[in-house]
């Protein structure tokens, strides 16, 4: 036994090598590649639910309906908390529920979103999937939008993993 330990660098080195090999196998087995996503999002309806002032800001709570095309296709409804500042810029926090199809699988995807609108009218949105059900259960990913707010549809891009 002593000769085997000396030949292989001791039992600690053997244990470390086995642990590293196990971690490598496990991480390789559970790693999955993210797929590219691209398409458009178009607003089909906006409903003002509530509007009020908070100091110099105007706060609006809206319900917004949209249609998605591309990698994520379907319809969605969003609850939007929009804070418009005196200079005309705005910050938004959004929760969205989408009845979507991705790679032929259909389910409901919930996004958490942060967005801003600059003085040039460009909206920048970062969407993170926080839940998915149905055939999309386990779906993870992020989508981004950076386009003119006044455009008929905004382009999105991102990455996703069906798990």
N, C-alpha and C positions, 0 to 999 in steps of 0.2 A: 504494500500500500504506500509506503514511504517513497519507493521508487516511482510509482505512478504519479504521486503528487509532485515530485521534483521534475519529472519529465514534462508535465503539462502546466507547470507554474503554480501548483498548489490548488487545493480544493476551492479557495476563494475565486481563483481565476476561472475554474471550470463552472462554478455556479454563476458567475457574472456572464460568461459566454452563453450559457443556457438561457439566462434571463433576457439577454439582448436578442437572441434568436427568437424567443417566444414573443417579445414585443414586436419585432419586425414582422413575424408571421401574422399576428393579430392586427397590426395597423395596416398591413397590405390587404388583408381580407376585408377589413371594414372601410377602407378608403374607397371613395367613389368619385368619379370625375364629374365636374359640373358642366352642364350643357349651356350653350349660348341661347339667349332669348332675344327676340326682336319683334316689333309690331307697332300698332297704333292704339291710342285710347281716345275716344271721342265722346264728349258730353252730349247726352240726349235730353236731359232735363235737370233744371236747378230749382229747388224750392227753398225759399228763405223761411226758416223756422223761427228765428229770434234775432233781433238786432238791438244793440245797446252800446253806450259809450263807457269806456273805462279810461278815465283821464282824457288825454287827447286822442286816444285810439278809438276806432270803431270796431266793435266785435260783432261778427255774424256767425250764427249757427245755421248750417245749410244741410239739406239732403240733396245729394247729387247722384244722378244715374248716368252710367257710361256704357259704351260698347267697346269691347277689345277685339282686335284682330291680330293674327300672327301666331307666335308660339303659344301664347295664352289667348284663347278665344272664348267669348261669352259675354255676359252682361254682369254689371256690378252696381251696388248701391253703397254710397259712402255717407258717413256723418262727418262734416267738416267744421272745424273750429278755426275761423279766419279772423286774424287780427290785422286790420289795416292801419298803418301808421300815418301821421300827418303829412309825411313826404310822399305818400302814395305807395310805398313798398308794403309788403304784407308777409306775415308768417302764418303757416297753417299746420295744424295737427289733424290727422285724418285716420279713421278706421274704416276699412272697406271690406265688404263681403262680396266675393265674385263667384258666380256659378260658371265655372270655367272648364274648358277642355284643353288638356296638355298631352301631346303624344297619343291622342286617341282615348285618353282616360278622362272621365268627367267626375267632378266633385265640387265641393265648396272650398274656396281658399280665402282666408282672412289675412289682410295686410294691415300693418301699422305703418303710417307714413308721416314724414316730416317734409315740409315744402316751404319755399319762399318765392316771392315774386319781386323782381327788382324794378327799378324805375324805367327800364327799357321795355317792360312788359314780358320778360322772360320768366317762365316758371321752372323751377328746379325742384324735382321731387325725388325722394329716396324712399322706396317701398321695401319693407321686409315682410316675408311670409311668417306669420306667427301661429297659424293653424291651417290644417287641411284635412278634409274628410272625404268620405266616399272612396272612389278609385284613386283619388289623389292623396290619400292619407300618407303621411311621411314626407310629403313634398317640402323642400326647403329652398330658399333662394332670396334674391334681391333684384329689384328692378329699379331703373333710374329713368327719369324724364328730364330733358332740358330743351325747351322749345317755347315758341311764342304762345302766350296764354290765349291770344285771340285767334290762333290757328284753328281750322275746323277739327283737326285731330292732332294730337301730339305723339311723336315717336317715342317708344320706350326701347331700352336695351337692358340686358342683365344676364345673370347666370342662375341656373336652378339645378336641382338634383332630386330625382324622384325617389331616392332612398333605397 
